[in-house]
Every structure is written in structure tokens, then in C-alpha cells.
Amino acid sequence: MCRIPGIKFAAIINKHGKKIVGGFGSQVTPFEKDDKKIEMLSMEIALDLSMRKEFDNSLGRIRAIVSYREKANVITVPHEDNLMLISSETELDPLKVVQIAYDNLAPVKIMEVAAH
């Protein structure tokens, strides 16, 4: 089983920001406990990715978006018609997380990564 220390949250969300599969790791205490706010963040991230696709023809497709926050990095990786949303500890290299995401883009493996 692939488990990556430092991954707090991993999920596949649809283009509307609704979670399809995934969630917080079993040993993780979320910084945000309000499910409505978490859903709003997912919707915002999905909208942001959708708006950025406007430049795919000129700049190429987005491979990942990283938001460096004080308490966690939030990483978005497009996956088919959906996207993978990952939250990691700030010490974890986001480029490594993106590569791991591309190596494990099956929902079952994503949950294995989150379950630590």
C-alpha cells in the first residue's frame, strides 16, 4: 500500500467541486472542520481550474496548480474530466506530490496515499 507521510487530504472532485471519492487521512485532524466551507473551497478550486483552461491552446494544458499557504499546500491536478485535490504539509515538496499524483491517478491509490 502506498502511503505518503505529509499528505493530509486527497480526493477526486468533479468539475463542479463535488467530491467523488477521497477525504482526510485517518490520522489527520483537519484545519477546517466545517463541511460547507470545505465544499466551497472545492467549488472555488474547480472554477479556478475551469477558467484557466481558457489558455490551454496558447500555453498548453495545466499539469498542476499549487497554492502555498501558511499551514498547508493545496495542490490541484487535472484528471480526465475531474481533478485531484491534495493538501499536504508545507515541508513536503509540491513537485514530488504532483509526480506522485500522476503516478497514482487511480482513485483507489489516491485513498491509499491519504490513509496514513
C-alpha positions in Angstrom: 0.0 0.0 0.0 1.4 3.4 -1.0 1.3 5.8 2.0 2.9 9.2 1.8 3.7 10.9 5.1 2.7 14.6 4.9 -0.4 14.1 2.7 -3.4 15.4 4.7 -6.2 15.2 2.2 -6.6 13.6 -1.2 -9.8 13.4 -3.3 -11.1 13.4 -6.8 -13.7 16.1 -7.3 -15.8 16.8 -10.4 -15.8 20.0 -12.5 -18.5 21.4 -10.1 -16.4 20.9 -7.0 -18.3 17.9 -5.6 -16.2 15.2 -4.1 -16.4 11.8 -5.9 -14.0 9.8 -3.7 -11.4 10.6 -1.1 -11.0 12.6 2.0 -8.8 13.2 5.0 -6.3 10.6 6.2 -7.3 8.6 9.2 -4.7 10.2 11.5 -5.4 13.8 10.3 -7.2 16.5 12.2 -8.5 18.9 9.6 -7.7 22.6 9.9 -11.2 23.4 8.7 -13.9 21.2 10.2 -16.9 22.9 8.5 -18.0 20.7 5.7 -19.8 23.6 3.9 -16.5 25.6 3.8 -14.6 22.6 2.6 -17.2 22.1 -0.2 -17.0 25.9 -1.0 -13.2 25.6 -1.3 -13.6 22.6 -3.7 -16.0 24.5 -5.8 -13.7 27.5 -5.9 -10.8 25.4 -7.0 -12.8 23.6 -9.7 -14.0 27.0 -11.0 -10.4 28.4 -11.0 -9.2 25.4 -13.0 -12.0 25.8 -15.4 -11.2 29.4 -16.0 -7.5 28.7 -16.5 -8.3 26.3 -19.3 -9.0 29.3 -21.5 -5.3 29.5 -22.2 -4.8 25.8 -23.0 -4.4 26.4 -26.7 -1.7 29.0 -26.3 0.1 27.8 -23.2 -0.6 24.1 -23.1 -2.7 22.1 -20.6 -2.3 22.7 -16.9 -0.3 20.0 -15.2 -0.9 21.3 -11.7 -1.7 24.3 -9.6 -0.1 24.8 -6.2 -1.3 27.2 -3.6 1.3 27.7 -0.9 -0.5 28.6 2.3 1.0 29.1 5.8 -0.4 25.8 7.2 -0.6 23.6 4.2 0.0 23.4 0.4 -3.1 22.9 -1.7 -2.4 21.1 -4.9 -4.8 20.7 -7.9 -4.0 18.1 -10.6 -6.4 17.8 -13.6 -7.5 14.2 -14.1 -9.8 13.3 -17.1 -13.0 15.4 -16.7 -12.3 15.8 -12.9 -9.5 16.9 -10.8 -7.4 15.6 -7.9 -7.3 17.9 -4.9 -4.4 17.3 -2.5 -3.5 19.0 0.8 0.0 18.4 2.1 2.2 19.7 4.9 4.3 22.7 3.9 7.5 20.8 4.2 6.6 18.3 1.6 7.9 19.2 -1.9 4.8 20.0 -4.1 6.7 18.9 -7.2 7.1 15.5 -5.6 3.4 15.4 -4.7 2.4 16.3 -8.3 4.7 13.5 -9.6 3.2 11.0 -7.1 -0.3 12.1 -8.2 0.5 11.4 -11.8 2.0 8.1 -10.9 -1.1 7.1 -8.9 -4.1 8.7 -10.6 -6.5 5.8 -9.8 -9.0 6.8 -7.0 -8.1 3.6 -5.0 -4.5 4.5 -5.0 -5.3 8.1 -4.0 -7.1 6.8 -0.9 -4.1 4.7 -0.1 -1.9 7.8 -0.3 -4.2 9.7 2.0 -4.6 6.8 4.5 -1.6 7.2 6.8 
